[in-house]
Amino acid sequence: MAHRTDSPQMSGSEICFRVLGVRINAVQIEDVITRMEEWIRNRSGSHSISPTGMHGTVEAQRDPSFKQVLNSTDLVVPDGMPLVWLGRRRGHYLPRRVYGPDLMLEFCEKTAGREYRHFFYGGEEGVPERLAETLKRRFPPMEVCGTFSPPFHPLNPEQDQEIVTMISRAAPDVLWVGLGTPRQERWIHEHRDTLHVPVLVSVGAAFHVVSGRRSQAPLWMREHGLEWLFRLLQEPRRLWRRYLLDGARFVAYLGLESLRLKSFDDEADRPTPPQSSGRPNRH
């Protein structure tokens, strides 16, 4: 499909491009790790990272407030191969995607001896603990300062404040959030200013993949944009709508944008109304 070539845009010191009105940073995992370490060293506020793909960009078309959440995130990185292909087509050097589980593993491996404190928030009961144990076995020097699996029901203000207090007292350097898109991005957006954690990363399925709770697609499928098929065959009843219907919408939206029949940037800067942080659908 023909697609117009956009001139490079800058977000902070990063080069970025837009996909359906969502700003995507044209970075690789090593770039993200470098930025995470800079934020931890500088302690200059809380910073957010969101690996996203086709699902996130289509969700942003359904809900303009979610598009604003993504566009207010410090780094939105290409987790899905369709976004990598679009970035390459627009002239960006993207040899691989910034896959959430790989980002988590490579960051923990590279920084295991640097005394960074990790907190894992999300997943079903027992999943964040299993994830922490798995990472500690692989990278013994790394420090885990807390884990928590939130309840399924929506949180009232008192429960929400208890969680904020618990995380703040643990004083993590990195808070890994695995609540599923779009809830994990919304949760980070709503809480980043009250948590005072240098780095917050939404990683969705990484909790289940890295902990071994869910099988991972073979590397050749992940690198050729076929992970969706592997996951669809694993969980057809849960994922058919996301991959088949949203996949068709994604292609249709790109076609409309390519033919200049519709602009997807017009709602990107609307303010985000307050949202309650209930229990998410899992990524």
Phi and psi in degrees as a GROMACS rama.xvg file:
@    title "Ramachandran Plot"
@    xaxis  label "Phi"
@    yaxis  label "Psi"
@TYPE xy
-69.7283  141.209  ALA-2
-143.878  136.622  HIS-3
-66.2314  149.139  ARG-4
-90.0777  120.735  THR-5
-89.5424  144.52  ASP-6
-69.9866  147.791  SER-7
-59.714  140.306  PRO-8
-114.324  157.918  GLN-9
-114.551  137.402  MET-10
-125.441  104.042  SER-11
65.3682  -123.825  GLY-12
-101.902  10.5727  SER-13
-102.042  143.708  GLU-14
-81.9365  138.74  ILE-15
-140.755  169.222  CYS-16
-141.651  164.78  PHE-17
-111.085  140.295  ARG-18
-126.492  111.709  VAL-19
53.5129  39.7836  LEU-20
84.1422  -1.26993  GLY-21
-98.96  126.796  VAL-22
-74.9757  125.403  ARG-23
-116.544  126.129  ILE-24
-80.8784  127.896  ASN-25
-84.5678  75.1511  ALA-26
-128.603  168.372  VAL-27
-117.524  171.493  GLN-28
-57.493  -42.0816  ILE-29
-62.8132  -33.7199  GLU-30
-66.4925  -41.1429  ASP-31
-65.4549  -42.8904  VAL-32
-62.0907  -42.1659  ILE-33
-59.4258  -44.6454  THR-34
-66.1216  -40.3898  ARG-35
-59.6372  -43.6006  MET-36
-67.7387  -35.5191  GLU-37
-62.0072  -44.8602  GLU-38
-63.8749  -38.901  TRP-39
-66.4239  -42.7508  ILE-40
-66.6014  -42.7406  ARG-41
-77.5194  -27.4153  ASN-42
53.6148  40.1734  ARG-43
-101.461  63.1362  SER-44
90.0156  -175.422  GLY-45
-99.4151  139.369  SER-46
-129.151  142.887  HIS-47
-117.691  147.826  SER-48
-131.663  133.198  ILE-49
-132.327  102.087  SER-50
-67.6151  126.753  PRO-51
-138.854  165.49  THR-52
-147.181  -149.971  GLY-53
-57.7119  -44.2451  MET-54
-59.8811  -46.1532  HIS-55
-64.4765  -41.5379  GLY-56
-70.3945  -33.79  THR-57
-72.0304  -39.8736  VAL-58
-59.1612  -35.0549  GLU-59
-67.3868  -22.6527  ALA-60
-78.7077  -31.8108  GLN-61
-69.6271  -35.152  ARG-62
-133.478  100.634  ASP-63
-56.9026  -29.1216  PRO-64
-67.0347  -31.1641  SER-65
-72.1947  -34.533  PHE-66
-59.7182  -40.9076  LYS-67
-65.1673  -37.7845  GLN-68
-59.7466  -48.5481  VAL-69
-61.2274  -44.2693  LEU-70
-73.8575  -11.2059  ASN-71
-97.0068  -1.40387  SER-72
-76.3866  143.102  THR-73
-63.1966  -45.5215  ASP-74
-132.078  119.204  LEU-75
-109.156  113.755  VAL-76
-113.703  150.991  VAL-77
-76.6559  97.6912  PRO-78
-80.9965  -30.9676  ASP-79
-99.4135  148.015  GLY-80
-64.1389  -33.5661  MET-81
-57.4549  -36.5647  PRO-82
-71.0593  -36.1213  LEU-83
-63.1153  -45.3171  VAL-84
-61.5912  -42.0369  TRP-85
-64.4957  -40.5067  LEU-86
-62.9125  -42.765  GLY-87
-61.7536  -40.9922  ARG-88
-63.9793  -25.8531  ARG-89
-94.174  14.1755  ARG-90
92.7124  10.5179  GLY-91
-92.0014  145.63  HIS-92
-86.5827  101.225  TYR-93
-131.89  82.2028  LEU-94
-63.3798  -29.6139  PRO-95
-147.697  166.464  ARG-96
-86.478  163.529  ARG-97
-96.7455  78.8655  VAL-98
-75.7684  127.301  TYR-99
-49.6552  -51.433  GLY-100
-60.924  -37.7345  PRO-101
-67.6886  -39.4275  ASP-102
-60.5359  -45.9393  LEU-103
-60.6122  -48.8186  MET-104
-65.0461  -43.8989  LEU-105
-70.2906  -35.6368  GLU-106
-65.9068  -46.0943  PHE-107
-63.7155  -39.2335  CYS-108
-66.0344  -46.2156  GLU-109
-69.4733  -32.1974  LYS-110
-110.953  12.3938  THR-111
-56.6668  -32.9138  ALA-112
-94.3547  11.902  GLY-113
-102.852  8.90523  ARG-114
63.4432  26.1014  GLU-115
-72.2271  141.978  TYR-116
-99.6507  129.802  ARG-117
-113.242  137.718  HIS-118
-125.296  134.869  PHE-119
-114.054  116.221  PHE-120
-121.356  113.742  TYR-121
137.094  -177.179  GLY-122
78.733  164.278  GLY-123
-68.2962  169.162  GLU-124
-54.822  129.227  GLU-125
92.2879  -20.7901  GLY-126
-68.0699  -48.4209  VAL-127
-63.2473  -33.5165  PRO-128
-66.4159  -41.7171  GLU-129
-65.3539  -39.2796  ARG-130
-61.3137  -46.9274  LEU-131
-60.9153  -41.9691  ALA-132
-64.678  -40.939  GLU-133
-61.5243  -46.2572  THR-134
-67.5865  -36.9593  LEU-135
-66.0666  -35.6377  LYS-136
-66.9088  -39.474  ARG-137
-76.2133  -36.1428  ARG-138
-131.153  76.5267  PHE-139
-52.3168  -34.2643  PRO-140
-71.8916  -15.518  PRO-141
-67.5796  150.948  MET-142
-113.168  121.589  GLU-143
-103.885  121.82  VAL-144
-102.792  -3.11242  CYS-145
173.446  156.163  GLY-146
-142.073  149.97  THR-147
-160.385  134.2  PHE-148
-108.865  111.965  SER-149
-69.8208  156.58  PRO-150
-68.8554  163.876  PRO-151
-73.3803  -32.3  PHE-152
-76.2527  156.734  HIS-153
-59.177  145.337  PRO-154
-88.7837  136.712  LEU-155
-82.7774  168.461  ASN-156
-57.3316  -36.3414  PRO-157
-67.0336  -43.6519  GLU-158
-63.8208  -41.1246  GLN-159
-62.5302  -42.0805  ASP-160
-66.3522  -35.7085  GLN-161
-60.7007  -40.693  GLU-162
-67.4861  -43.2452  ILE-163
-59.7284  -43.9802  VAL-164
-63.6866  -43.8136  THR-165
-59.9493  -46.4446  MET-166
-67.3657  -42.2199  ILE-167
-62.5881  -40.4036  SER-168
-66.425  -31.3299  ARG-169
-70.846  -21.5366  ALA-170
52.3095  57.7001  ALA-171
-74.0862  154.698  PRO-172
-86.2596  -33.0045  ASP-173
-131.392  127.84  VAL-174
-109.001  112.972  LEU-175
-92.1194  123.927  TRP-176
-115.965  119.528  VAL-177
-121.616  74.3809  GLY-178
-112.307  -5.54093  LEU-179
89.1412  143.702  GLY-180
-78.093  134.471  THR-181
-97.9959  0.306122  PRO-182
-65.8298  -36.4366  ARG-183
-66.8191  -38.9657  GLN-184
-66.6949  -40.0812  GLU-185
-64.3592  -43.01  ARG-186
-60.4994  -44.955  TRP-187
-62.9968  -44.5214  ILE-188
-59.0915  -39.2457  HIS-189
-77.287  -25.2695  GLU-190
-113.157  -8.93673  HIS-191
-59.7901  -35.9866  ARG-192
-77.9131  -18.0985  ASP-193
-98.088  -15.9422  THR-194
-86.2123  -30.9379  LEU-195
57.3595  41.1225  HIS-196
-101.342  131.052  VAL-197
-57.6336  -40.6427  PRO-198
-135.034  127.907  VAL-199
-122.255  127.241  LEU-200
-126.11  125.591  VAL-201
-90.2847  119.581  SER-202
-125.299  1.29971  VAL-203
47.4637  -113.214  GLY-204
-67.1103  -10.578  ALA-205
-58.364  -32.9707  ALA-206
-58.7404  -44.2553  PHE-207
-80.5354  -36.9699  HIS-208
-70.3352  -50.762  VAL-209
-68.8783  -33.6911  VAL-210
-74.6016  -11.9041  SER-211
87.648  5.95868  GLY-212
-74.1597  -27.2789  ARG-213
-127.266  138.329  ARG-214
-68.5032  147.681  SER-215
-104.782  144.255  GLN-216
-62.9806  148.461  ALA-217
-57.6659  153.625  PRO-218
-55.9233  -41.4576  LEU-219
-64.3063  -31.5902  TRP-220
-73.6963  -40.1298  MET-221
-64.5378  -38.5176  ARG-222
-82.6978  -8.79496  GLU-223
-115.891  19.1547  HIS-224
73.9943  25.0054  GLY-225
-113.116  10.1744  LEU-226
-61.702  -33.5512  GLU-227
-57.203  -38.3204  TRP-228
-68.1864  -42.0343  LEU-229
-60.0179  -46.6675  PHE-230
-69.7562  -35.7557  ARG-231
-63.3391  -41.6105  LEU-232
-67.1619  -29.3272  LEU-233
-73.8602  -42.3795  GLN-234
-134.281  66.1341  GLU-235
-63.2848  -38.5941  PRO-236
-69.378  -31.8385  ARG-237
-85.1835  -32.3254  ARG-238
-110.677  -5.47002  LEU-239
-60.5555  -38.9251  TRP-240
-66.1395  -41.7847  ARG-241
-62.9769  -49.3626  ARG-242
-82.2402  -36.7083  TYR-243
-84.1348  -50.844  LEU-244
-75.5421  -47.3424  LEU-245
-67.3458  -33.2738  ASP-246
-62.3493  -42.1274  GLY-247
-65.4732  -40.6344  ALA-248
-62.3685  -42.3455  ARG-249
-58.624  -47.4747  PHE-250
-64.346  -41.6724  VAL-251
-63.9455  -43.124  ALA-252
-62.2826  -41.78  TYR-253
-62.5403  -38.6553  LEU-254
-63.0525  -44.6753  GLY-255
-62.3863  -41.2652  LEU-256
-67.6265  -41.1429  GLU-257
-62.8729  -39.4649  SER-258
-83.0853  0.919157  LEU-259
59.1359  34.4527  ARG-260
-89.7729  -16.5306  LEU-261
-152.009  139.224  LYS-262
-102.341  136.125  SER-263
-106.971  8.82519  PHE-264
-97.2674  -9.77259  ASP-265
-69.7027  -23.2609  ASP-266
-105.955  6.16526  GLU-267
-67.3866  -25.267  ALA-268
-108.326  15.3094  ASP-269
-69.7801  146.136  ARG-270
-65.5934  151.113  PRO-271
-92.6415  119.975  THR-272
-71.4274  155.21  PRO-273
-60.5872  141.344  PRO-274
-126.999  145.172  GLN-275
-81.9128  149.607  SER-276
-101.737  82.7993  SER-277
-85.5213  -171.888  GLY-278
-74.8665  128.895  ARG-279
-84.5613  166.225  PRO-280
-73.8109  140.446  ASN-281
-73.2947  144.285  ARG-282
